[in-house]
Amino acid sequence: MAAVAAASGAGCPVAGCSKADFELRAAVATRRWDSWKQRHPSPLSEADRIEDLAKGLRDRFESDARLTGPLMEDYRYLATQIAAELSVGA
């Protein structure tokens, strides 16, 4: 949750703005991160895993992924911040 709150503080528009937002995004991200091996049995790069996390966040919080546009870069930023925290805990 700290990574999401920090991203919000840094101005990331997809990180949310309340403790409830941060908790929800952290829970969604952790679930997606932990299910990586089940969804991708063959090993891929760390960059692929972060991109998968960004897409998972986008899919959960955007009503239509096709309309995300430039916000996808914000999802990638958020995913990178979360991945750094989750990788340390691994």
Contacts in CASP RR format, 6 or more apart in sequence:
PFRMAT RR
TARGET T0000
AUTHOR 0000-0000-0000
METHOD contacts of the structure
MODEL  1
MAAVAAASGAGCPVAGCSKADFELRAAVATRRWDSWKQRHPSPLSEADRI
EDLAKGLRDRFESDARLTGPLMEDYRYLATQIAAELSVGA
1 22 0 8 1.000
1 23 0 8 1.000
1 26 0 8 1.000
2 85 0 8 1.000
3 26 0 8 1.000
3 81 0 8 1.000
3 82 0 8 1.000
3 84 0 8 1.000
3 85 0 8 1.000
4 15 0 8 1.000
4 16 0 8 1.000
4 21 0 8 1.000
4 22 0 8 1.000
4 25 0 8 1.000
4 26 0 8 1.000
4 29 0 8 1.000
4 78 0 8 1.000
4 81 0 8 1.000
4 82 0 8 1.000
5 15 0 8 1.000
5 19 0 8 1.000
5 22 0 8 1.000
6 81 0 8 1.000
7 15 0 8 1.000
7 77 0 8 1.000
7 78 0 8 1.000
7 81 0 8 1.000
7 82 0 8 1.000
8 15 0 8 1.000
8 16 0 8 1.000
8 17 0 8 1.000
8 21 0 8 1.000
8 22 0 8 1.000
9 15 0 8 1.000
12 74 0 8 1.000
12 77 0 8 1.000
12 78 0 8 1.000
12 81 0 8 1.000
13 71 0 8 1.000
13 74 0 8 1.000
14 57 0 8 1.000
14 61 0 8 1.000
14 71 0 8 1.000
14 74 0 8 1.000
14 75 0 8 1.000
14 78 0 8 1.000
15 21 0 8 1.000
15 22 0 8 1.000
15 25 0 8 1.000
15 74 0 8 1.000
15 78 0 8 1.000
16 22 0 8 1.000
16 25 0 8 1.000
25 57 0 8 1.000
25 61 0 8 1.000
25 78 0 8 1.000
25 82 0 8 1.000
26 82 0 8 1.000
28 56 0 8 1.000
28 57 0 8 1.000
28 60 0 8 1.000
28 61 0 8 1.000
29 53 0 8 1.000
29 57 0 8 1.000
29 79 0 8 1.000
29 82 0 8 1.000
29 86 0 8 1.000
30 86 0 8 1.000
32 52 0 8 1.000
32 53 0 8 1.000
32 56 0 8 1.000
32 57 0 8 1.000
33 49 0 8 1.000
33 53 0 8 1.000
33 82 0 8 1.000
33 83 0 8 1.000
33 86 0 8 1.000
36 49 0 8 1.000
36 52 0 8 1.000
39 52 0 8 1.000
40 48 0 8 1.000
40 52 0 8 1.000
46 83 0 8 1.000
46 87 0 8 1.000
49 83 0 8 1.000
50 76 0 8 1.000
50 79 0 8 1.000
50 80 0 8 1.000
50 83 0 8 1.000
51 76 0 8 1.000
51 79 0 8 1.000
53 79 0 8 1.000
53 82 0 8 1.000
53 83 0 8 1.000
54 72 0 8 1.000
54 75 0 8 1.000
54 76 0 8 1.000
54 78 0 8 1.000
54 79 0 8 1.000
55 65 0 8 1.000
55 75 0 8 1.000
57 75 0 8 1.000
57 78 0 8 1.000
57 79 0 8 1.000
58 65 0 8 1.000
58 68 0 8 1.000
58 71 0 8 1.000
58 72 0 8 1.000
58 75 0 8 1.000
59 65 0 8 1.000
62 68 0 8 1.000
62 71 0 8 1.000
68 75 0 8 1.000
END
